[in-house]
Amino acid sequence: MILRINYSPSLFLFNAREYGGIMRTAQDLLDELNAVDESTRIEAKRASQLGKSVLETVIAYANEPGLDGGYLLLGVDWSVNDKGDTVYTPTGLPEPDKAQMDLASQCSSMLNVSLRPEMKLEQIDGKTLLVVYVPEADISHKPVYKTATGLPGGAYRRIGSTDQRCVDEDLWALRSSSQPLHGPDSTILQDARMDDFDPQALAEYRRKRATVNAQAEELAYSDTELLEALGALRYENDQLRPTLAGILLFGKPMALRRMLPMAKIDYIRVPGVEWIEDPHDRFQSIEIRKPLVLALPQAEASVIDELPRGFHLPDDSPYSVQEPIVPRKVVREAIANAVMHRTYLKHSPIQIIRYSNRIEFRNIGHSIKPEDQLGRPGSWPRNPLLGAVLHDLNLAEAKGSGIRTMRRLSADADLSPPEFKSDRQGDSFCVTVFLHNLLSEDDHAWLRTLTSEPLDDEETKVLIYARATGAVDNSACRDFSGMDTLTASRVLRRLRDRGLLEKHGAGNRTYYSLRPVMQEVVEAAEGNIHTDSTKVATLLATLPPELATQLATFGKRIDSKALRNAVLQLCEWQPMSIDQLATLLGRDRNYLRNKHLAVMVKNGDLEFLYPESINHPYQAYKSARSTGK
């Protein structure tokens, strides 16, 4: 047998478990940790951390679908260098044999199923390290959890480079391969009646299904048989009852309003590129409250009808054709994704927000599938009954290929690739479709102002993306370029070292922004604000006269009520960054944020300009009064 290994002069990186069952070495794992900003499949632990955190990582690797397990490297410490990179160094285990025996004992006695991770001791620079490989557990054994804690809190998943405690939806996802049609959308709605179904929606289903497959067996069924076959009806106490999926797909608008008031789609048109509501010129919106078989085509048409159109001449026709600059199927898939993967247990509508340069498709409910696996084959729908019907009607791509289709079609149309952001903590998901080409003449001109040195294709894409969105991370690089995790980290760090990008955060929170040519506000020292008087004067000059006059009267002592009122007035005038507020109010930024801004956000007086990304490099505060709340 020939063993083929991808060898790099600087790194010895390959998935050893995929090559004849050979475990990776401690040096190999250490090299990769030092080459990337975060690692999904490698976790380093200090000698002092051989407690519950190690067992939680073992559980997460055993549970996470599609990850093929992961490695722990025990006896390693880390620090952050002057570039902001995390540097891992071996420190060794004081009692390596005991550590190995203790971990094996915990894996066999403290979990609902006995795990047998592979372990070996190695030495680097005279330090003894323990390498542990945890394979993915069989589906019949999932979820793996700590018996003393139970479910769901005793189970963990590997999300990015972190171990996340499971919630109820995660448990369903871990079991979904063996229970494909028992998602939350199969829940029986106790207040639903048979007369809540809309005959028009059923007729539309039959029409569309016949268009896709005229020989489909279910077309010969009665309406009741059809609803039962699609999971829209289920038996309870020998009586057929409507399910959540049934009402969402085929329910009358009145039934939707009665039982699911937020199960609607809002199409919102916002002028400009930011959500800044002008009370004198409110944004326009369309509310779509219909059964999904009728609502999805209307939402798609609403978006498509307002898109700019381009001209092209088909090869087989002498006539030019006008088509939307964004392929219709990209819009269709983005809407279908929001419908299939949102959680209907929380009350929040699907939002389609059209800005001048992009369209955002937002839904409540984070992705059950890890963000770094989005676009890979395999579907993890939160609502499988909805997904099955949308697939049957060609309202959604075949299972597990929708995101890949959106990326491919956007590339074919010479558009920047869509962006997919899942926020597990905020329980939300957003697909952003951009309305501009990946590289325009303006972009070329802009790149020439940045550097006279040549840029390769990957570097160019990263910089253009950062310019368009304000920030770029490893996941985004993989999305729009097809780079792997290691290559993306190298490109980002190379641009950082060349002074073109600025690094923020660490680990799985690492992201990069364009390095500012000039800061608007200089650093705040402890207890004092040192500002450039010219910049302050420029900022003050743009204020409305009454605001400028009010701020000019502020002294060092001012009560909290007056200070917060001034903050509200400034943020109602326009979104303000923490540095702008600190400068104008003459206060320390940390004091202002911790004692006032955080409280005002919690109380609902202020909102973040980018609520989906609290650490956004251009984060700012806006007044809730300006958004009509």
MARGU-890566 format. One record per residue (C-alpha): residue number from 1; residue in one letter; z, y, x. Coordinates in pm, whole numbers. Layout:
REM MARGU-890566
k,r,Z,Y,X
NUM,A,Z,Y,X;
...
***
This chain:
REM MARGU-890566
k,r,Z,Y,X
1,M,0,0,0;
2,I,-90,346,128;
3,L,175,614,82;
4,R,14,952,28;
5,I,238,1253,76;
6,N,143,1621,45;
7,Y,267,1759,377;
8,S,319,2124,464;
9,P,396,2226,825;
10,S,692,2432,704;
11,L,806,2218,414;
12,F,816,1848,340;
13,L,787,1871,-40;
14,F,691,1594,-278;
15,N,839,1412,-572;
16,A,979,1113,-389;
17,R,1063,929,-709;
18,E,692,921,-788;
19,Y,599,758,-455;
20,G,726,402,-451;
21,G,1082,489,-560;
22,I,1181,662,-232;
23,M,1460,917,-267;
24,R,1403,1261,-122;
25,T,1601,1355,187;
26,A,1878,1612,209;
27,Q,1666,1825,447;
28,D,1371,1809,208;
29,L,1587,1928,-84;
30,L,1751,2200,128;
31,D,1411,2331,239;
32,E,1289,2358,-118;
33,L,1605,2536,-234;
34,N,1552,2797,38;
35,A,1184,2840,-52;
36,V,1219,2912,-426;
37,D,1413,3159,-639;
38,E,1533,2882,-870;
39,S,1493,2508,-899;
40,T,1492,2312,-1222;
41,R,1518,1970,-1057;
42,I,1761,2044,-770;
43,E,2122,2158,-802;
44,A,2335,2241,-497;
45,K,2714,2217,-519;
46,R,2996,2307,-279;
47,A,3248,2050,-163;
48,S,3507,2213,-389;
49,Q,3289,2172,-699;
50,L,3304,1794,-737;
51,G,3464,1829,-1078;
52,K,3332,1871,-1429;
53,S,3035,2090,-1322;
54,V,2882,1797,-1133;
55,L,2919,1565,-1432;
56,E,2766,1828,-1660;
57,T,2461,1847,-1434;
58,V,2433,1467,-1433;
59,I,2438,1467,-1815;
60,A,2179,1747,-1829;
61,Y,1937,1564,-1598;
62,A,1981,1240,-1794;
63,N,1915,1413,-2126;
64,E,1631,1656,-2052;
65,P,1302,1516,-2190;
66,G,1000,1521,-1963;
67,L,1187,1641,-1653;
68,D,1195,1296,-1487;
69,G,1557,1345,-1389;
70,G,1682,1559,-1103;
71,Y,1875,1581,-775;
72,L,2221,1702,-682;
73,L,2285,1804,-322;
74,L,2660,1805,-262;
75,G,2829,1971,34;
76,V,2616,2288,42;
77,D,2723,2654,30;
78,W,2508,2962,-26;
79,S,2499,3334,35;
80,V,2261,3622,-37;
81,N,2078,3783,253;
82,D,1975,4149,287;
83,K,1646,4078,105;
84,G,1827,3948,-200;
85,D,1728,3584,-138;
86,T,1982,3305,-181;
87,V,2021,3111,146;
88,Y,2160,2756,130;
89,T,2343,2606,429;
90,P,2514,2268,478;
91,T,2895,2281,492;
92,G,2968,1912,445;
93,L,3203,1707,230;
94,P,3561,1659,353;
95,E,3582,1308,201;
96,P,3222,1190,145;
97,D,3305,825,60;
98,K,3565,934,-196;
99,A,3321,1184,-349;
100,Q,3062,910,-389;
101,M,3310,667,-549;
102,D,3458,933,-779;
103,L,3117,1036,-911;
104,A,3013,675,-970;
105,S,3340,612,-1156;
106,Q,3297,921,-1377;
107,C,2938,825,-1465;
108,S,3044,476,-1571;
109,S,3366,554,-1757;
110,M,3358,907,-1901;
111,L,3026,900,-2086;
112,N,2907,733,-2406;
113,V,2668,524,-2194;
114,S,2714,413,-1835;
115,L,2485,593,-1592;
116,R,2398,459,-1248;
117,P,2267,749,-1037;
118,E,2127,664,-694;
119,M,2334,808,-408;
120,K,2315,824,-31;
121,L,2504,1009,245;
122,E,2312,1203,512;
123,Q,2398,1435,798;
124,I,2247,1777,878;
125,D,2379,1970,1178;
126,G,2676,1736,1195;
127,K,2768,1800,830;
128,T,2780,1511,580;
129,L,2595,1573,255;
130,L,2565,1354,-56;
131,V,2221,1324,-219;
132,V,2232,1212,-584;
133,Y,1928,1124,-795;
134,V,1984,1108,-1173;
135,P,1694,949,-1367;
136,E,1613,1048,-1724;
137,A,1794,827,-1974;
138,D,1603,606,-2216;
139,I,1543,770,-2554;
140,S,1758,504,-2721;
141,H,2057,623,-2514;
142,K,2020,993,-2586;
143,P,2205,1215,-2620;
144,V,2428,1133,-2324;
145,Y,2765,1307,-2364;
146,K,3127,1314,-2254;
147,T,3322,1086,-2487;
148,A,3638,1296,-2464;
149,T,3452,1601,-2597;
150,G,3209,1436,-2839;
151,L,2899,1592,-2994;
152,P,2747,1840,-2971;
153,G,2971,2013,-2715;
154,G,2995,1716,-2477;
155,A,2616,1693,-2431;
156,Y,2411,1915,-2198;
157,R,2046,1998,-2137;
158,R,1874,2125,-1821;
159,I,1725,2464,-1914;
160,G,1560,2627,-1614;
161,S,1811,2602,-1330;
162,T,2116,2593,-1560;
163,D,2309,2330,-1754;
164,Q,2332,2438,-2117;
165,R,2580,2298,-2367;
166,C,2395,2141,-2660;
167,V,2396,2271,-3016;
168,D,2297,2072,-3324;
169,E,1926,2156,-3289;
170,D,1927,2022,-2932;
171,L,2061,1689,-3052;
172,W,1773,1661,-3297;
173,A,1528,1748,-3018;
174,L,1670,1480,-2788;
175,R,1627,1219,-3061;
176,S,1296,1351,-3196;
177,S,1076,1093,-3025;
178,S,1234,820,-3235;
179,Q,1275,1032,-3550;
180,P,947,1225,-3570;
181,L,968,1346,-3930;
182,H,1335,1420,-3977;
183,G,1362,1781,-3871;
184,P,1546,2065,-4042;
185,D,1249,2125,-4273;
186,S,1311,1790,-4447;
187,T,1637,1930,-4591;
188,I,1654,1919,-4971;
189,L,1698,2262,-5130;
190,Q,1963,2218,-5396;
191,D,1852,2515,-5605;
192,A,1482,2420,-5607;
193,R,1302,2285,-5913;
194,M,971,2110,-5969;
195,D,830,2418,-6142;
196,D,890,2621,-5824;
197,F,566,2482,-5676;
198,D,262,2710,-5699;
199,P,-48,2536,-5846;
200,Q,-272,2783,-5658;
201,A,-117,2676,-5326;
202,L,-171,2309,-5405;
203,A,-532,2376,-5504;
204,E,-585,2566,-5177;
205,Y,-443,2275,-4978;
206,R,-688,2035,-5146;
207,R,-980,2272,-5081;
208,K,-899,2320,-4712;
209,R,-820,1954,-4657;
210,A,-1152,1851,-4810;
211,T,-1329,2093,-4576;
212,V,-1161,1932,-4276;
213,N,-1187,1572,-4399;
214,A,-1356,1506,-4732;
215,Q,-1252,1139,-4712;
216,A,-881,1209,-4670;
217,E,-690,953,-4876;
218,E,-430,1198,-5008;
219,L,-697,1400,-5192;
220,A,-703,1124,-5457;
221,Y,-328,1150,-5520;
222,S,-170,1328,-5815;
223,D,12,1653,-5733;
224,T,350,1477,-5734;
225,E,222,1195,-5512;
226,L,63,1450,-5277;
227,L,387,1647,-5246;
228,E,583,1332,-5173;
229,A,329,1216,-4914;
230,L,353,1551,-4732;
231,G,734,1550,-4731;
232,A,750,1835,-4981;
233,L,949,1607,-5212;
234,R,1223,1357,-5121;
235,Y,1433,1121,-5325;
236,E,1798,1207,-5385;
237,N,1998,993,-5628;
238,D,1675,834,-5755;
239,Q,1525,1175,-5830;
240,L,1250,1358,-5643;
241,R,1375,1694,-5513;
242,P,1188,1976,-5332;
243,T,1248,2009,-4959;
244,L,1258,2319,-4742;
245,A,909,2237,-4613;
246,G,780,2192,-4967;
247,I,896,2534,-5086;
248,L,777,2705,-4768;
249,L,432,2549,-4793;
250,F,376,2550,-5169;
251,G,654,2755,-5333;
252,K,584,3038,-5574;
253,P,659,3388,-5436;
254,M,944,3418,-5687;
255,A,1097,3093,-5564;
256,L,1068,3209,-5203;
257,R,1240,3537,-5285;
258,R,1516,3355,-5476;
259,M,1600,3088,-5220;
260,L,1451,3209,-4890;
261,P,1440,3591,-4908;
262,M,1355,3634,-4538;
263,A,1088,3360,-4528;
264,K,808,3613,-4502;
265,I,567,3757,-4247;
266,D,577,4130,-4165;
267,Y,267,4275,-4000;
268,I,369,4603,-3839;
269,R,136,4858,-3678;
270,V,303,5079,-3418;
271,P,117,5367,-3252;
272,G,141,5370,-2874;
273,V,293,5103,-2653;
274,E,664,5129,-2743;
275,W,872,5085,-3058;
276,I,972,5447,-3113;
277,E,985,5532,-3479;
278,D,891,5888,-3570;
279,P,1069,5982,-3896;
280,H,777,6214,-3976;
281,D,512,5948,-3913;
282,R,652,5605,-4000;
283,F,481,5293,-3876;
284,Q,266,5104,-4124;
285,S,353,4753,-4232;
286,I,226,4478,-4459;
287,E,474,4232,-4613;
288,I,333,3885,-4679;
289,R,553,3677,-4908;
290,K,349,3377,-5017;
291,P,349,2999,-4966;
292,L,240,2928,-4612;
293,V,-94,2771,-4704;
294,L,-185,3113,-4848;
295,A,19,3338,-4618;
296,L,-121,3220,-4284;
297,P,-488,3299,-4361;
298,Q,-386,3644,-4491;
299,A,-178,3718,-4179;
300,E,-465,3606,-3954;
301,A,-714,3823,-4143;
302,S,-481,4125,-4128;
303,V,-466,4101,-3748;
304,I,-834,4015,-3691;
305,D,-967,4293,-3918;
306,E,-805,4562,-3702;
307,L,-900,4430,-3361;
308,P,-1163,4610,-3151;
309,R,-1490,4419,-3144;
310,G,-1725,4334,-2863;
311,F,-2096,4254,-2867;
312,H,-2268,3950,-2724;
313,L,-2608,3785,-2761;
314,P,-2592,3410,-2835;
315,D,-2831,3193,-2634;
316,D,-2998,3057,-2947;
317,S,-3031,3385,-3139;
318,P,-3225,3710,-3093;
319,Y,-2952,3904,-3275;
320,S,-2633,4043,-3126;
321,V,-2298,3935,-3271;
322,Q,-1980,4141,-3308;
323,E,-1662,3945,-3245;
324,P,-1297,4047,-3203;
325,I,-1199,4095,-2840;
326,V,-918,3844,-2895;
327,P,-1052,3505,-3003;
328,R,-965,3426,-3364;
329,K,-813,3093,-3263;
330,V,-566,3265,-3029;
331,V,-435,3472,-3320;
332,R,-426,3166,-3547;
333,E,-229,2962,-3293;
334,A,21,3242,-3230;
335,I,95,3272,-3603;
336,A,115,2895,-3648;
337,N,352,2871,-3350;
338,A,588,3125,-3508;
339,V,584,2938,-3840;
340,M,632,2587,-3699;
341,H,898,2671,-3442;
342,R,1113,2933,-3615;
343,T,1451,2837,-3756;
344,Y,1480,2883,-4131;
345,L,1858,2849,-4113;
346,K,1882,3216,-4013;
347,H,1761,3505,-4221;
348,S,1500,3700,-4028;
349,P,1127,3739,-4102;
350,I,844,3654,-3868;
351,Q,715,3978,-3720;
352,I,363,4050,-3597;
353,I,383,4384,-3415;
354,R,55,4548,-3320;
355,Y,78,4803,-3037;
356,S,-216,4985,-2886;
357,N,-232,4747,-2587;
358,R,-86,4420,-2718;
359,I,23,4214,-3019;
360,E,368,4054,-3032;
361,F,437,3752,-3253;
362,R,815,3725,-3294;
363,N,1026,3459,-3464;
364,I,1392,3373,-3477;
365,G,1462,3043,-3304;
366,H,1431,2971,-2930;
367,S,1193,2707,-2801;
368,I,1342,2358,-2812;
369,K,1099,2272,-2534;
370,P,1211,2419,-2200;
371,E,1024,2736,-2110;
372,D,888,2592,-1786;
373,Q,731,2305,-1985;
374,L,549,2525,-2235;
375,G,181,2438,-2229;
376,R,236,2085,-2103;
377,P,119,1797,-2325;
378,G,361,1692,-2595;
379,S,491,1868,-2904;
380,W,854,1948,-2985;
381,P,822,2117,-3327;
382,R,1144,2232,-3486;
383,N,981,2172,-3825;
384,P,759,1861,-3796;
385,L,666,1847,-4166;
386,L,529,2203,-4151;
387,G,349,2119,-3828;
388,A,184,1809,-3974;
389,V,40,2003,-4269;
390,L,-83,2292,-4054;
391,H,-255,2045,-3820;
392,D,-420,1869,-4118;
393,L,-563,2202,-4238;
394,N,-678,2315,-3890;
395,L,-437,2606,-3912;
396,A,-282,2484,-3585;
397,E,-415,2304,-3280;
398,A,-352,1934,-3224;
399,K,8,1852,-3136;
400,G,132,1997,-2810;
401,S,-190,2174,-2712;
402,G,-162,2509,-2891;
403,I,-27,2706,-2594;
404,R,-279,2551,-2356;
405,T,-557,2643,-2601;
406,M,-437,3005,-2620;
407,R,-433,3034,-2240;
408,R,-777,2877,-2202;
409,L,-944,3087,-2472;
410,S,-789,3409,-2337;
411,A,-921,3326,-1990;
412,D,-1267,3250,-2137;
413,A,-1260,3593,-2305;
414,D,-1163,3755,-1970;
415,L,-830,3869,-2116;
416,S,-490,3868,-1953;
417,P,-318,3541,-2044;
418,P,-65,3545,-2328;
419,E,302,3572,-2239;
420,F,558,3329,-2385;
421,K,925,3425,-2381;
422,S,1205,3208,-2519;
423,D,1552,3360,-2541;
424,R,1803,3079,-2588;
425,Q,2103,3312,-2597;
426,G,1944,3547,-2849;
427,D,1782,3252,-3031;
428,S,1436,3407,-3047;
429,F,1081,3350,-2929;
430,C,797,3593,-2862;
431,V,428,3542,-2790;
432,T,254,3851,-2649;
433,V,-125,3868,-2665;
434,F,-273,4143,-2450;
435,L,-575,4347,-2557;
436,H,-705,4434,-2211;
437,N,-911,4254,-1950;
438,L,-729,4089,-1665;
439,L,-888,4318,-1405;
440,S,-1065,4643,-1494;
441,E,-1215,4917,-1277;
442,D,-901,5119,-1338;
443,D,-697,4829,-1204;
444,H,-913,4807,-891;
445,A,-868,5179,-831;
446,W,-493,5152,-884;
447,L,-464,4861,-640;
448,R,-639,5066,-370;
449,T,-369,5333,-402;
450,L,-97,5074,-339;
451,T,-211,4929,-9;
452,S,-501,4934,232;
453,E,-434,4572,328;
454,P,-636,4300,153;
455,L,-480,4117,-143;
456,D,-564,3760,-235;
457,D,-636,3654,-596;
458,E,-278,3544,-669;
459,E,-129,3867,-533;
460,T,-376,4075,-735;
461,K,-291,3894,-1059;
462,V,82,3935,-1000;
463,L,56,4310,-937;
464,I,-169,4371,-1237;
465,Y,65,4171,-1459;
466,A,366,4366,-1332;
467,R,183,4691,-1402;
468,A,97,4585,-1757;
469,T,435,4442,-1858;
470,G,686,4618,-1632;
471,A,819,4299,-1472;
472,V,709,3958,-1348;
473,D,897,3636,-1276;
474,N,821,3286,-1157;
475,S,758,3155,-1507;
476,A,505,3430,-1582;
477,C,321,3356,-1256;
478,R,287,2994,-1356;
479,D,160,3100,-1698;
480,F,-121,3332,-1594;
481,S,-233,3174,-1268;
482,G,-157,2804,-1280;
483,M,57,2830,-965;
484,D,340,2583,-922;
485,T,702,2700,-883;
486,L,699,2694,-504;
487,T,368,2883,-468;
488,A,476,3145,-722;
489,S,800,3207,-531;
490,R,609,3247,-206;
491,V,366,3500,-357;
492,L,645,3703,-517;
493,R,850,3709,-199;
494,R,544,3800,9;
495,L,474,4102,-215;
496,R,843,4192,-196;
497,D,836,4179,184;
498,R,527,4401,187;
499,G,715,4664,-11;
500,L,503,4631,-326;
501,L,760,4459,-547;
502,E,1133,4504,-588;
503,K,1355,4203,-655;
504,H,1622,4201,-927;
505,G,1879,3939,-1026;
506,A,1926,3598,-873;
507,G,1870,3232,-958;
508,N,1716,3175,-1299;
509,R,1756,3548,-1375;
510,T,1533,3656,-1085;
511,Y,1249,3892,-1169;
512,Y,1043,4151,-982;
513,S,922,4498,-1074;
514,L,685,4738,-903;
515,R,872,4927,-634;
516,P,909,5287,-758;
517,V,748,5553,-541;
518,M,1017,5800,-633;
519,Q,1345,5743,-817;
520,E,1419,5980,-1102;
521,V,1788,5967,-1033;
522,V,1956,5894,-701;
523,E,2246,5653,-657;
524,A,2578,5730,-819;
525,A,2879,5721,-589;
526,E,3217,5606,-711;
527,G,3368,5874,-930;
528,N,3092,6126,-858;
529,I,2723,6172,-938;
530,H,2501,6299,-657;
531,T,2172,6412,-809;
532,D,1865,6592,-692;
533,S,1893,6936,-851;
534,T,1517,6975,-887;
535,K,1488,6651,-1084;
536,V,1781,6746,-1307;
537,A,1628,7086,-1372;
538,T,1294,6925,-1462;
539,L,1463,6687,-1705;
540,L,1667,6968,-1863;
541,A,1355,7178,-1905;
542,T,1200,6918,-2133;
543,L,1497,6908,-2372;
544,P,1489,7083,-2712;
545,P,1661,7424,-2671;
546,E,1961,7335,-2890;
547,L,2028,7019,-2690;
548,A,1992,7197,-2357;
549,T,2235,7467,-2472;
550,Q,2488,7209,-2589;
551,L,2476,7017,-2261;
552,A,2513,7335,-2060;
553,T,2855,7392,-2223;
554,F,2990,7051,-2120;
555,G,3262,7054,-1860;
556,K,3441,6778,-1676;
557,R,3677,6724,-1969;
558,I,3526,6635,-2305;
559,D,3660,6404,-2575;
560,S,3493,6070,-2646;
561,K,3368,6175,-2989;
562,A,3177,6476,-2854;
563,L,3037,6274,-2564;
564,R,2911,5995,-2787;
565,N,2761,6245,-3029;
566,A,2567,6398,-2739;
567,V,2448,6051,-2637;
568,L,2325,5988,-2991;
569,Q,2138,6318,-3003;
570,L,1969,6251,-2668;
571,C,1871,5898,-2765;
572,E,1748,6015,-3103;
573,W,1523,6264,-2927;
574,Q,1375,5990,-2707;
575,P,1486,5660,-2548;
576,M,1704,5736,-2247;
577,S,1782,5522,-1943;
578,I,2138,5489,-1813;
579,D,2048,5708,-1514;
580,Q,1899,5981,-1733;
581,L,2209,5989,-1953;
582,A,2444,5992,-1654;
583,T,2248,6279,-1498;
584,L,2229,6494,-1810;
585,L,2594,6434,-1908;
586,G,2732,6457,-1553;
587,R,2914,6127,-1578;
588,D,2939,5818,-1359;
589,R,2683,5562,-1479;
590,N,2927,5268,-1471;
591,Y,3191,5462,-1662;
592,L,2934,5577,-1917;
593,R,2793,5227,-1967;
594,N,3123,5039,-1985;
595,K,3335,5286,-2181;
596,H,3078,5431,-2418;
597,L,2726,5282,-2425;
598,A,2839,4919,-2453;
599,V,3074,5012,-2739;
600,M,2801,5212,-2916;
601,V,2559,4919,-2892;
602,K,2823,4681,-3028;
603,N,2898,4921,-3316;
604,G,2529,4951,-3403;
605,D,2496,5319,-3310;
606,L,2261,5247,-3020;
607,E,1993,4984,-2965;
608,F,1814,4859,-2656;
609,L,1452,4961,-2616;
610,Y,1380,4607,-2493;
611,P,1633,4393,-2688;
612,E,1460,4070,-2585;
613,S,1524,4143,-2215;
614,I,1857,4317,-2155;
615,N,1792,4333,-1779;
616,H,1443,4481,-1819;
617,P,1369,4714,-1524;
618,Y,1277,4995,-1766;
619,Q,1559,4933,-2011;
620,A,1668,5233,-2216;
621,Y,1884,5317,-2517;
622,K,1761,5450,-2849;
623,S,1954,5576,-3149;
624,A,1978,5342,-3448;
625,R,1941,5653,-3664;
626,S,1587,5699,-3531;
627,T,1495,5348,-3648;
628,G,1622,5406,-3997;
629,K,1920,5168,-3975;
***
